[in-house]
Amino acid sequence: MAEHGVPHFQNDLGVATIHVGAREFMCIGARPPFDHPHIFIDMGDSDEAICSYCSTLYKFDPSLGSGRCEPPECKWADEVAA
């Protein structure tokens, strides 16, 4: 499985809000092949950001740690055969 330097999150569950432990990450929408263009989101000093493609609200939660999210099913890892 390939690891990303920047965490990637997806929203197959269709939840309104995903809590993330990173202020910089990628949103892919749903899992491939139903994903939208993978966009980089940088919250900067804010604690919230909305994906301009899928309208998912991301909220920063430092207790999660970088690369983690709640719900945990929203973390995406590209499964590529080695």
PDB file of N, CA, C and O in Angstrom, chain B, residues numbered from 101:
ATOM      1  N   MET B 101       0.842  -1.167   0.000  1.00  0.00           N
ATOM      2  CA  MET B 101       0.000   0.000   0.000  1.00  0.00           C
ATOM      3  C   MET B 101       0.890   1.234   0.000  1.00  0.00           C
ATOM      4  O   MET B 101       1.842   1.313   0.776  1.00  0.00           O
ATOM      5  N   ALA B 102       0.591   2.184  -0.853  1.00  0.00           N
ATOM      6  CA  ALA B 102       1.384   3.403  -0.941  1.00  0.00           C
ATOM      7  C   ALA B 102       0.976   4.373   0.157  1.00  0.00           C
ATOM      8  O   ALA B 102      -0.213   4.563   0.414  1.00  0.00           O
ATOM      9  N   GLU B 103       1.948   4.979   0.797  1.00  0.00           N
ATOM     10  CA  GLU B 103       1.679   5.999   1.806  1.00  0.00           C
ATOM     11  C   GLU B 103       1.825   7.367   1.165  1.00  0.00           C
ATOM     12  O   GLU B 103       2.726   7.590   0.356  1.00  0.00           O
ATOM     13  N   HIS B 104       0.952   8.263   1.522  1.00  0.00           N
ATOM     14  CA  HIS B 104       1.004   9.629   1.016  1.00  0.00           C
ATOM     15  C   HIS B 104       1.710  10.505   2.038  1.00  0.00           C
ATOM     16  O   HIS B 104       1.567  10.290   3.241  1.00  0.00           O
ATOM     17  N   GLY B 105       2.470  11.492   1.573  1.00  0.00           N
ATOM     18  CA  GLY B 105       3.057  12.465   2.474  1.00  0.00           C
ATOM     19  C   GLY B 105       1.993  13.393   3.033  1.00  0.00           C
ATOM     20  O   GLY B 105       2.118  13.886   4.154  1.00  0.00           O
ATOM     21  N   VAL B 106       0.949  13.631   2.254  1.00  0.00           N
ATOM     22  CA  VAL B 106      -0.179  14.474   2.658  1.00  0.00           C
ATOM     23  C   VAL B 106      -1.375  13.549   2.853  1.00  0.00           C
ATOM     24  O   VAL B 106      -1.680  12.754   1.964  1.00  0.00           O
ATOM     25  N   PRO B 107      -2.068  13.632   4.005  1.00  0.00           N
ATOM     26  CA  PRO B 107      -3.219  12.750   4.217  1.00  0.00           C
ATOM     27  C   PRO B 107      -4.309  12.977   3.170  1.00  0.00           C
ATOM     28  O   PRO B 107      -4.536  14.103   2.728  1.00  0.00           O
ATOM     29  N   HIS B 108      -4.975  11.900   2.781  1.00  0.00           N
ATOM     30  CA  HIS B 108      -6.084  11.947   1.826  1.00  0.00           C
ATOM     31  C   HIS B 108      -7.347  11.468   2.539  1.00  0.00           C
ATOM     32  O   HIS B 108      -7.327  10.474   3.265  1.00  0.00           O
ATOM     33  N   PHE B 109      -8.441  12.188   2.321  1.00  0.00           N
ATOM     34  CA  PHE B 109      -9.714  11.817   2.925  1.00  0.00           C
ATOM     35  C   PHE B 109     -10.784  11.716   1.852  1.00  0.00           C
ATOM     36  O   PHE B 109     -10.734  12.415   0.839  1.00  0.00           O
ATOM     37  N   GLN B 110     -11.756  10.834   2.086  1.00  0.00           N
ATOM     38  CA  GLN B 110     -12.872  10.628   1.157  1.00  0.00           C
ATOM     39  C   GLN B 110     -14.162  10.576   1.958  1.00  0.00           C
ATOM     40  O   GLN B 110     -14.141  10.388   3.175  1.00  0.00           O
ATOM     41  N   ASN B 111     -15.286  10.745   1.268  1.00  0.00           N
ATOM     42  CA  ASN B 111     -16.563  10.815   1.973  1.00  0.00           C
ATOM     43  C   ASN B 111     -17.614   9.905   1.346  1.00  0.00           C
ATOM     44  O   ASN B 111     -18.698  10.364   0.986  1.00  0.00           O
ATOM     45  N   ASP B 112     -17.301   8.622   1.214  1.00  0.00           N
ATOM     46  CA  ASP B 112     -18.291   7.647   0.735  1.00  0.00           C
ATOM     47  C   ASP B 112     -19.500   7.569   1.659  1.00  0.00           C
ATOM     48  O   ASP B 112     -20.603   7.250   1.216  1.00  0.00           O
ATOM     49  N   LEU B 113     -19.296   7.855   2.931  1.00  0.00           N
ATOM     50  CA  LEU B 113     -20.391   7.772   3.902  1.00  0.00           C
ATOM     51  C   LEU B 113     -21.412   8.891   3.712  1.00  0.00           C
ATOM     52  O   LEU B 113     -22.557   8.769   4.146  1.00  0.00           O
ATOM     53  N   GLY B 114     -21.002   9.969   3.072  1.00  0.00           N
ATOM     54  CA  GLY B 114     -21.905  11.098   2.869  1.00  0.00           C
ATOM     55  C   GLY B 114     -22.161  11.907   4.127  1.00  0.00           C
ATOM     56  O   GLY B 114     -23.209  12.539   4.256  1.00  0.00           O
ATOM     57  N   VAL B 115     -21.207  11.896   5.063  1.00  0.00           N
ATOM     58  CA  VAL B 115     -21.379  12.677   6.290  1.00  0.00           C
ATOM     59  C   VAL B 115     -21.194  14.158   5.987  1.00  0.00           C
ATOM     60  O   VAL B 115     -20.476  14.521   5.055  1.00  0.00           O
ATOM     61  N   ALA B 116     -21.838  15.008   6.771  1.00  0.00           N
ATOM     62  CA  ALA B 116     -21.739  16.450   6.554  1.00  0.00           C
ATOM     63  C   ALA B 116     -20.385  16.990   6.998  1.00  0.00           C
ATOM     64  O   ALA B 116     -19.862  17.927   6.395  1.00  0.00           O
ATOM     65  N   THR B 117     -19.807  16.397   8.062  1.00  0.00           N
ATOM     66  CA  THR B 117     -18.566  16.894   8.643  1.00  0.00           C
ATOM     67  C   THR B 117     -17.593  15.755   8.892  1.00  0.00           C
ATOM     68  O   THR B 117     -17.969  14.691   9.383  1.00  0.00           O
ATOM     69  N   ILE B 118     -16.330  15.998   8.544  1.00  0.00           N
ATOM     70  CA  ILE B 118     -15.249  15.070   8.863  1.00  0.00           C
ATOM     71  C   ILE B 118     -14.252  15.831   9.727  1.00  0.00           C
ATOM     72  O   ILE B 118     -13.771  16.895   9.337  1.00  0.00           O
ATOM     73  N   HIS B 119     -13.946  15.290  10.889  1.00  0.00           N
ATOM     74  CA  HIS B 119     -12.952  15.881  11.787  1.00  0.00           C
ATOM     75  C   HIS B 119     -11.597  15.298  11.417  1.00  0.00           C
ATOM     76  O   HIS B 119     -11.448  14.081  11.309  1.00  0.00           O
ATOM     77  N   VAL B 120     -10.609  16.167  11.221  1.00  0.00           N
ATOM     78  CA  VAL B 120      -9.289  15.731  10.767  1.00  0.00           C
ATOM     79  C   VAL B 120      -8.201  16.257  11.693  1.00  0.00           C
ATOM     80  O   VAL B 120      -8.358  17.297  12.332  1.00  0.00           O
ATOM     81  N   GLY B 121      -7.103  15.524  11.752  1.00  0.00           N
ATOM     82  CA  GLY B 121      -5.980  15.904  12.599  1.00  0.00           C
ATOM     83  C   GLY B 121      -4.883  16.630  11.854  1.00  0.00           C
ATOM     84  O   GLY B 121      -3.761  16.726  12.351  1.00  0.00           O
ATOM     85  N   ALA B 122      -5.180  17.143  10.677  1.00  0.00           N
ATOM     86  CA  ALA B 122      -4.198  17.879   9.871  1.00  0.00           C
ATOM     87  C   ALA B 122      -4.870  19.115   9.282  1.00  0.00           C
ATOM     88  O   ALA B 122      -6.054  19.085   8.946  1.00  0.00           O
ATOM     89  N   ARG B 123      -4.120  20.186   9.161  1.00  0.00           N
ATOM     90  CA  ARG B 123      -4.657  21.405   8.538  1.00  0.00           C
ATOM     91  C   ARG B 123      -4.407  21.424   7.032  1.00  0.00           C
ATOM     92  O   ARG B 123      -4.998  22.231   6.315  1.00  0.00           O
ATOM     93  N   GLU B 124      -3.538  20.543   6.554  1.00  0.00           N
ATOM     94  CA  GLU B 124      -3.251  20.432   5.125  1.00  0.00           C
ATOM     95  C   GLU B 124      -3.494  18.992   4.705  1.00  0.00           C
ATOM     96  O   GLU B 124      -2.931  18.067   5.291  1.00  0.00           O
ATOM     97  N   PHE B 125      -4.337  18.796   3.684  1.00  0.00           N
ATOM     98  CA  PHE B 125      -4.724  17.449   3.272  1.00  0.00           C
ATOM     99  C   PHE B 125      -5.343  17.499   1.887  1.00  0.00           C
ATOM    100  O   PHE B 125      -5.538  18.572   1.318  1.00  0.00           O
ATOM    101  N   MET B 126      -5.648  16.323   1.352  1.00  0.00           N
ATOM    102  CA  MET B 126      -6.318  16.201   0.060  1.00  0.00           C
ATOM    103  C   MET B 126      -7.725  15.652   0.285  1.00  0.00           C
ATOM    104  O   MET B 126      -7.933  14.752   1.099  1.00  0.00           O
ATOM    105  N   CYS B 127      -8.683  16.210  -0.448  1.00  0.00           N
ATOM    106  CA  CYS B 127     -10.036  15.657  -0.487  1.00  0.00           C
ATOM    107  C   CYS B 127     -10.215  15.034  -1.862  1.00  0.00           C
ATOM    108  O   CYS B 127      -9.914  15.657  -2.880  1.00  0.00           O
ATOM    109  N   ILE B 128     -10.714  13.787  -1.886  1.00  0.00           N
ATOM    110  CA  ILE B 128     -10.942  13.116  -3.172  1.00  0.00           C
ATOM    111  C   ILE B 128     -12.428  12.900  -3.445  1.00  0.00           C
ATOM    112  O   ILE B 128     -12.788  12.333  -4.477  1.00  0.00           O
ATOM    113  N   GLY B 129     -13.295  13.344  -2.534  1.00  0.00           N
ATOM    114  CA  GLY B 129     -14.733  13.123  -2.703  1.00  0.00           C
ATOM    115  C   GLY B 129     -15.077  11.708  -2.296  1.00  0.00           C
ATOM    116  O   GLY B 129     -14.922  11.346  -1.129  1.00  0.00           O
ATOM    117  N   ALA B 130     -15.541  10.902  -3.232  1.00  0.00           N
ATOM    118  CA  ALA B 130     -15.823   9.487  -2.987  1.00  0.00           C
ATOM    119  C   ALA B 130     -14.623   8.665  -3.453  1.00  0.00           C
ATOM    120  O   ALA B 130     -13.712   9.186  -4.098  1.00  0.00           O
ATOM    121  N   ARG B 131     -14.635   7.385  -3.122  1.00  0.00           N
ATOM    122  CA  ARG B 131     -13.556   6.509  -3.588  1.00  0.00           C
ATOM    123  C   ARG B 131     -13.629   6.345  -5.100  1.00  0.00           C
ATOM    124  O   ARG B 131     -14.712   6.382  -5.684  1.00  0.00           O
ATOM    125  N   PRO B 132     -12.463   6.162  -5.736  1.00  0.00           N
ATOM    126  CA  PRO B 132     -12.455   5.900  -7.179  1.00  0.00           C
ATOM    127  C   PRO B 132     -13.300   4.668  -7.497  1.00  0.00           C
ATOM    128  O   PRO B 132     -13.291   3.715  -6.718  1.00  0.00           O
ATOM    129  N   PRO B 133     -14.003   4.654  -8.572  1.00  0.00           N
ATOM    130  CA  PRO B 133     -13.936   5.574  -9.711  1.00  0.00           C
ATOM    131  C   PRO B 133     -14.905   6.749  -9.616  1.00  0.00           C
ATOM    132  O   PRO B 133     -15.104   7.453 -10.606  1.00  0.00           O
ATOM    133  N   PHE B 134     -15.506   6.977  -8.465  1.00  0.00           N
ATOM    134  CA  PHE B 134     -16.505   8.039  -8.315  1.00  0.00           C
ATOM    135  C   PHE B 134     -15.934   9.288  -7.656  1.00  0.00           C
ATOM    136  O   PHE B 134     -16.685  10.136  -7.171  1.00  0.00           O
ATOM    137  N   ASP B 135     -14.618   9.404  -7.638  1.00  0.00           N
ATOM    138  CA  ASP B 135     -13.957  10.535  -6.997  1.00  0.00           C
ATOM    139  C   ASP B 135     -14.063  11.798  -7.847  1.00  0.00           C
ATOM    140  O   ASP B 135     -14.286  11.738  -9.056  1.00  0.00           O
ATOM    141  N   HIS B 136     -13.897  12.942  -7.184  1.00  0.00           N
ATOM    142  CA  HIS B 136     -13.790  14.205  -7.916  1.00  0.00           C
ATOM    143  C   HIS B 136     -12.301  14.527  -8.044  1.00  0.00           C
ATOM    144  O   HIS B 136     -11.479  13.810  -7.473  1.00  0.00           O
ATOM    145  N   PRO B 137     -11.928  15.584  -8.776  1.00  0.00           N
ATOM    146  CA  PRO B 137     -10.499  15.920  -8.835  1.00  0.00           C
ATOM    147  C   PRO B 137      -9.932  16.029  -7.418  1.00  0.00           C
ATOM    148  O   PRO B 137     -10.538  16.652  -6.546  1.00  0.00           O
ATOM    149  N   HIS B 138      -8.791  15.430  -7.202  1.00  0.00           N
ATOM    150  CA  HIS B 138      -8.177  15.426  -5.875  1.00  0.00           C
ATOM    151  C   HIS B 138      -7.606  16.813  -5.612  1.00  0.00           C
ATOM    152  O   HIS B 138      -6.684  17.257  -6.296  1.00  0.00           O
ATOM    153  N   ILE B 139      -8.166  17.493  -4.611  1.00  0.00           N
ATOM    154  CA  ILE B 139      -7.740  18.867  -4.360  1.00  0.00           C
ATOM    155  C   ILE B 139      -7.048  18.992  -3.012  1.00  0.00           C
ATOM    156  O   ILE B 139      -7.403  18.332  -2.036  1.00  0.00           O
ATOM    157  N   PHE B 140      -6.048  19.862  -2.996  1.00  0.00           N
ATOM    158  CA  PHE B 140      -5.309  20.160  -1.783  1.00  0.00           C
ATOM    159  C   PHE B 140      -6.078  21.223  -1.014  1.00  0.00           C
ATOM    160  O   PHE B 140      -6.466  22.247  -1.576  1.00  0.00           O
ATOM    161  N   ILE B 141      -6.295  20.976   0.265  1.00  0.00           N
ATOM    162  CA  ILE B 141      -6.971  21.945   1.126  1.00  0.00           C
ATOM    163  C   ILE B 141      -6.002  22.347   2.229  1.00  0.00           C
ATOM    164  O   ILE B 141      -5.433  21.498   2.914  1.00  0.00           O
ATOM    165  N   ASP B 142      -5.824  23.646   2.389  1.00  0.00           N
ATOM    166  CA  ASP B 142      -4.967  24.208   3.434  1.00  0.00           C
ATOM    167  C   ASP B 142      -5.846  25.102   4.300  1.00  0.00           C
ATOM    168  O   ASP B 142      -6.309  26.147   3.843  1.00  0.00           O
ATOM    169  N   MET B 143      -6.076  24.699   5.541  1.00  0.00           N
ATOM    170  CA  MET B 143      -6.925  25.475   6.443  1.00  0.00           C
ATOM    171  C   MET B 143      -6.251  26.758   6.921  1.00  0.00           C
ATOM    172  O   MET B 143      -6.926  27.673   7.392  1.00  0.00           O
ATOM    173  N   GLY B 144      -4.935  26.833   6.805  1.00  0.00           N
ATOM    174  CA  GLY B 144      -4.232  28.004   7.317  1.00  0.00           C
ATOM    175  C   GLY B 144      -4.443  28.124   8.820  1.00  0.00           C
ATOM    176  O   GLY B 144      -4.234  27.160   9.556  1.00  0.00           O
ATOM    177  N   ASP B 145      -4.854  29.297   9.275  1.00  0.00           N
ATOM    178  CA  ASP B 145      -5.096  29.526  10.705  1.00  0.00           C
ATOM    179  C   ASP B 145      -6.509  29.155  11.126  1.00  0.00           C
ATOM    180  O   ASP B 145      -6.833  29.194  12.313  1.00  0.00           O
ATOM    181  N   SER B 146      -7.351  28.799  10.168  1.00  0.00           N
ATOM    182  CA  SER B 146      -8.742  28.458  10.462  1.00  0.00           C
ATOM    183  C   SER B 146      -8.844  27.034  11.002  1.00  0.00           C
ATOM    184  O   SER B 146      -7.928  26.229  10.832  1.00  0.00           O
ATOM    185  N   ASP B 147      -9.945  26.737  11.642  1.00  0.00           N
ATOM    186  CA  ASP B 147     -10.203  25.382  12.139  1.00  0.00           C
ATOM    187  C   ASP B 147     -11.210  24.640  11.272  1.00  0.00           C
ATOM    188  O   ASP B 147     -11.587  23.512  11.587  1.00  0.00           O
ATOM    189  N   GLU B 148     -11.655  25.275  10.166  1.00  0.00           N
ATOM    190  CA  GLU B 148     -12.642  24.659   9.283  1.00  0.00           C
ATOM    191  C   GLU B 148     -12.327  24.981   7.827  1.00  0.00           C
ATOM    192  O   GLU B 148     -11.749  26.022   7.514  1.00  0.00           O
ATOM    193  N   ALA B 149     -12.720  24.066   6.946  1.00  0.00           N
ATOM    194  CA  ALA B 149     -12.618  24.301   5.504  1.00  0.00           C
ATOM    195  C   ALA B 149     -13.693  23.467   4.822  1.00  0.00           C
ATOM    196  O   ALA B 149     -14.042  22.383   5.289  1.00  0.00           O
ATOM    197  N   ILE B 150     -14.214  23.982   3.714  1.00  0.00           N
ATOM    198  CA  ILE B 150     -15.226  23.271   2.934  1.00  0.00           C
ATOM    199  C   ILE B 150     -14.632  22.920   1.577  1.00  0.00           C
ATOM    200  O   ILE B 150     -14.041  23.769   0.909  1.00  0.00           O
ATOM    201  N   CYS B 151     -14.795  21.661   1.175  1.00  0.00           N
ATOM    202  CA  CYS B 151     -14.328  21.237  -0.142  1.00  0.00           C
ATOM    203  C   CYS B 151     -15.193  21.906  -1.205  1.00  0.00           C
ATOM    204  O   CYS B 151     -16.421  21.843  -1.148  1.00  0.00           O
ATOM    205  N   SER B 152     -14.546  22.544  -2.170  1.00  0.00           N
ATOM    206  CA  SER B 152     -15.283  23.263  -3.210  1.00  0.00           C
ATOM    207  C   SER B 152     -15.968  22.333  -4.206  1.00  0.00           C
ATOM    208  O   SER B 152     -16.818  22.782  -4.974  1.00  0.00           O
ATOM    209  N   TYR B 153     -15.616  21.047  -4.211  1.00  0.00           N
ATOM    210  CA  TYR B 153     -16.261  20.092  -5.115  1.00  0.00           C
ATOM    211  C   TYR B 153     -17.428  19.365  -4.464  1.00  0.00           C
ATOM    212  O   TYR B 153     -18.525  19.330  -5.022  1.00  0.00           O
ATOM    213  N   CYS B 154     -17.203  18.781  -3.284  1.00  0.00           N
ATOM    214  CA  CYS B 154     -18.237  17.927  -2.685  1.00  0.00           C
ATOM    215  C   CYS B 154     -18.934  18.564  -1.483  1.00  0.00           C
ATOM    216  O   CYS B 154     -19.862  17.979  -0.923  1.00  0.00           O
ATOM    217  N   SER B 155     -18.496  19.750  -1.089  1.00  0.00           N
ATOM    218  CA  SER B 155     -19.096  20.512   0.016  1.00  0.00           C
ATOM    219  C   SER B 155     -18.950  19.840   1.379  1.00  0.00           C
ATOM    220  O   SER B 155     -19.672  20.188   2.314  1.00  0.00           O
ATOM    221  N   THR B 156     -18.038  18.895   1.507  1.00  0.00           N
ATOM    222  CA  THR B 156     -17.771  18.303   2.816  1.00  0.00           C
ATOM    223  C   THR B 156     -17.122  19.359   3.702  1.00  0.00           C
ATOM    224  O   THR B 156     -16.194  20.048   3.279  1.00  0.00           O
ATOM    225  N   LEU B 157     -17.611  19.482   4.927  1.00  0.00           N
ATOM    226  CA  LEU B 157     -17.019  20.387   5.900  1.00  0.00           C
ATOM    227  C   LEU B 157     -15.962  19.619   6.677  1.00  0.00           C
ATOM    228  O   LEU B 157     -16.251  18.582   7.273  1.00  0.00           O
ATOM    229  N   TYR B 158     -14.744  20.127   6.668  1.00  0.00           N
ATOM    230  CA  TYR B 158     -13.645  19.539   7.427  1.00  0.00           C
ATOM    231  C   TYR B 158     -13.374  20.428   8.631  1.00  0.00           C
ATOM    232  O   TYR B 158     -13.257  21.646   8.501  1.00  0.00           O
ATOM    233  N   LYS B 159     -13.275  19.804   9.812  1.00  0.00           N
ATOM    234  CA  LYS B 159     -12.970  20.535  11.041  1.00  0.00           C
ATOM    235  C   LYS B 159     -11.690  19.973  11.644  1.00  0.00           C
ATOM    236  O   LYS B 159     -11.539  18.761  11.796  1.00  0.00           O
ATOM    237  N   PHE B 160     -10.771  20.874  11.986  1.00  0.00           N
ATOM    238  CA  PHE B 160      -9.498  20.475  12.577  1.00  0.00           C
ATOM    239  C   PHE B 160      -9.701  20.064  14.027  1.00  0.00           C
ATOM    240  O   PHE B 160     -10.342  20.775  14.801  1.00  0.00           O
ATOM    241  N   ASP B 161      -9.145  18.902  14.388  1.00  0.00           N
ATOM    242  CA  ASP B 161      -9.186  18.397  15.760  1.00  0.00           C
ATOM    243  C   ASP B 161      -7.785  17.891  16.098  1.00  0.00           C
ATOM    244  O   ASP B 161      -7.419  16.783  15.706  1.00  0.00           O
ATOM    245  N   PRO B 162      -6.992  18.694  16.824  1.00  0.00           N
ATOM    246  CA  PRO B 162      -5.604  18.315  17.100  1.00  0.00           C
ATOM    247  C   PRO B 162      -5.464  17.034  17.919  1.00  0.00           C
ATOM    248  O   PRO B 162      -4.395  16.424  17.919  1.00  0.00           O
ATOM    249  N   SER B 163      -6.510  16.617  18.609  1.00  0.00           N
ATOM    250  CA  SER B 163      -6.425  15.393  19.411  1.00  0.00           C
ATOM    251  C   SER B 163      -6.361  14.135  18.541  1.00  0.00           C
ATOM    252  O   SER B 163      -5.989  13.067  19.027  1.00  0.00           O
ATOM    253  N   LEU B 164      -6.720  14.254  17.262  1.00  0.00           N
ATOM    254  CA  LEU B 164      -6.707  13.090  16.368  1.00  0.00           C
ATOM    255  C   LEU B 164      -5.308  12.724  15.890  1.00  0.00           C
ATOM    256  O   LEU B 164      -5.043  11.553  15.616  1.00  0.00           O
ATOM    257  N   GLY B 165      -4.424  13.680  15.786  1.00  0.00           N
ATOM    258  CA  GLY B 165      -3.094  13.411  15.245  1.00  0.00           C
ATOM    259  C   GLY B 165      -3.118  13.473  13.730  1.00  0.00           C
ATOM    260  O   GLY B 165      -4.136  13.181  13.104  1.00  0.00           O
ATOM    261  N   SER B 166      -2.003  13.852  13.150  1.00  0.00           N
ATOM    262  CA  SER B 166      -1.909  14.033  11.699  1.00  0.00           C
ATOM    263  C   SER B 166      -2.257  12.748  10.954  1.00  0.00           C
ATOM    264  O   SER B 166      -1.805  11.664  11.321  1.00  0.00           O
ATOM    265  N   GLY B 167      -3.060  12.882   9.910  1.00  0.00           N
ATOM    266  CA  GLY B 167      -3.422  11.737   9.086  1.00  0.00           C
ATOM    267  C   GLY B 167      -4.605  10.940   9.597  1.00  0.00           C
ATOM    268  O   GLY B 167      -5.022   9.985   8.941  1.00  0.00           O
ATOM    269  N   ARG B 168      -5.156  11.294  10.735  1.00  0.00           N
ATOM    270  CA  ARG B 168      -6.309  10.570  11.278  1.00  0.00           C
ATOM    271  C   ARG B 168      -7.570  11.406  11.106  1.00  0.00           C
ATOM    272  O   ARG B 168      -7.514  12.623  10.929  1.00  0.00           O
ATOM    273  N   CYS B 169      -8.708  10.723  11.164  1.00  0.00           N
ATOM    274  CA  CYS B 169      -9.972  11.434  11.009  1.00  0.00           C
ATOM    275  C   CYS B 169     -11.078  10.715  11.769  1.00  0.00           C
ATOM    276  O   CYS B 169     -10.930   9.570  12.195  1.00  0.00           O
ATOM    277  N   GLU B 170     -12.169  11.412  11.921  1.00  0.00           N
ATOM    278  CA  GLU B 170     -13.374  10.866  12.540  1.00  0.00           C
ATOM    279  C   GLU B 170     -14.550  11.259  11.669  1.00  0.00           C
ATOM    280  O   GLU B 170     -14.787  12.457  11.511  1.00  0.00           O
ATOM    281  N   PRO B 171     -15.287  10.356  11.105  1.00  0.00           N
ATOM    282  CA  PRO B 171     -15.173   8.908  11.268  1.00  0.00           C
ATOM    283  C   PRO B 171     -13.924   8.343  10.581  1.00  0.00           C
ATOM    284  O   PRO B 171     -13.507   8.836   9.533  1.00  0.00           O
ATOM    285  N   PRO B 172     -13.336   7.306  11.183  1.00  0.00           N
ATOM    286  CA  PRO B 172     -12.087   6.752  10.650  1.00  0.00           C
ATOM    287  C   PRO B 172     -12.220   6.149   9.252  1.00  0.00           C
ATOM    288  O   PRO B 172     -11.225   6.021   8.538  1.00  0.00           O
ATOM    289  N   GLU B 173     -13.434   5.780   8.855  1.00  0.00           N
ATOM    290  CA  GLU B 173     -13.654   5.210   7.516  1.00  0.00           C
ATOM    291  C   GLU B 173     -13.400   6.220   6.401  1.00  0.00           C
ATOM    292  O   GLU B 173     -13.322   5.847   5.231  1.00  0.00           O
ATOM    293  N   CYS B 174     -13.271   7.493   6.757  1.00  0.00           N
ATOM    294  CA  CYS B 174     -13.071   8.536   5.748  1.00  0.00           C
ATOM    295  C   CYS B 174     -11.608   8.728   5.356  1.00  0.00           C
ATOM    296  O   CYS B 174     -11.309   9.510   4.454  1.00  0.00           O
ATOM    297  N   LYS B 175     -10.700   8.029   6.017  1.00  0.00           N
ATOM    298  CA  LYS B 175      -9.300   8.083   5.593  1.00  0.00           C
ATOM    299  C   LYS B 175      -9.157   7.223   4.346  1.00  0.00           C
ATOM    300  O   LYS B 175      -9.685   6.112   4.289  1.00  0.00           O
ATOM    301  N   TRP B 176      -8.445   7.734   3.349  1.00  0.00           N
ATOM    302  CA  TRP B 176      -8.271   6.994   2.108  1.00  0.00           C
ATOM    303  C   TRP B 176      -6.814   6.628   1.912  1.00  0.00           C
ATOM    304  O   TRP B 176      -5.920   7.457   2.081  1.00  0.00           O
ATOM    305  N   ALA B 177      -6.592   5.380   1.554  1.00  0.00           N
ATOM    306  CA  ALA B 177      -5.251   4.906   1.211  1.00  0.00           C
ATOM    307  C   ALA B 177      -5.355   4.252  -0.157  1.00  0.00           C
ATOM    308  O   ALA B 177      -6.160   3.342  -0.359  1.00  0.00           O
ATOM    309  N   ASP B 178      -4.551   4.712  -1.080  1.00  0.00           N
ATOM    310  CA  ASP B 178      -4.541   4.171  -2.435  1.00  0.00           C
ATOM    311  C   ASP B 178      -3.954   2.772  -2.397  1.00  0.00           C
ATOM    312  O   ASP B 178      -2.777   2.593  -2.083  1.00  0.00           O
ATOM    313  N   GLU B 179      -4.768   1.788  -2.713  1.00  0.00           N
ATOM    314  CA  GLU B 179      -4.301   0.403  -2.687  1.00  0.00           C
ATOM    315  C   GLU B 179      -3.727   0.045  -4.051  1.00  0.00           C
ATOM    316  O   GLU B 179      -4.457  -0.287  -4.985  1.00  0.00           O
ATOM    317  N   VAL B 180      -2.410   0.120  -4.142  1.00  0.00           N
ATOM    318  CA  VAL B 180      -1.700  -0.168  -5.382  1.00  0.00           C
ATOM    319  C   VAL B 180      -0.877  -1.431  -5.165  1.00  0.00           C
ATOM    320  O   VAL B 180      -0.149  -1.545  -4.179  1.00  0.00           O
ATOM    321  N   ALA B 181      -0.993  -2.358  -6.070  1.00  0.00           N
ATOM    322  CA  ALA B 181      -0.211  -3.593  -5.952  1.00  0.00           C
ATOM    323  C   ALA B 181       1.267  -3.270  -6.075  1.00  0.00           C
ATOM    324  O   ALA B 181       1.684  -2.558  -6.989  1.00  0.00           O
ATOM    325  N   ALA B 182       2.050  -3.796  -5.154  1.00  0.00           N
ATOM    326  CA  ALA B 182       3.496  -3.523  -5.162  1.00  0.00           C
ATOM    327  C   ALA B 182       4.202  -4.434  -6.145  1.00  0.00           C
ATOM    328  O   ALA B 182       5.422  -4.355  -6.294  1.00  0.00           O
TER     329      ALA B 182
END
